[in-house]
Amino acid sequence: MPRIAGVDIPPDKRIEYSLRYIYGIGPKIAADVLKEAEIDVAVKAKELTEEEVARIGGIIDRNYIVEGTLRRSVQSNIARLKDIRCYRGLRHRAHLPVRGQRTRTNARTRKGPKKTVAGKKSVKEMR
């Protein structure tokens, strides 16, 4: 099983898809890395030689922030927003959508399961 940037990537998938299992690498960066390393995108991950794996790892380490470093960077950015109490930081604190989405309906992923509020009981007039 090939190991790139400290992550085991799936061996039976094409390398262009396997690289995406590394946090911080998406379709564009995976294609750019393979182009720079001069590796065919159609080759399976298990068919790579040790030298090709090392080349890919070197390019990723040299040019991109991935995995633990990227996760720490994102968390520190969010912590900074919370500390300076800007609008985005307040939204993060309240566990609400940060990027302007509506919350009257939807936003269940951020807000969690519905919390039902008891409705007002109607008073029936007696005759």
PyMOL commands that set and color helices and strands:
alter all, ss='L'
color gray80, all
select helices_A, chain A and resi 15-21+27-37+45-47+50-63+67-83+87-93+108-111
alter helices_A, ss='H'
color red, helices_A
select strands_A, chain A and resi 3-4+7-8
alter strands_A, ss='S'
color yellow, strands_A
deselect
rebuild
show_as cartoon
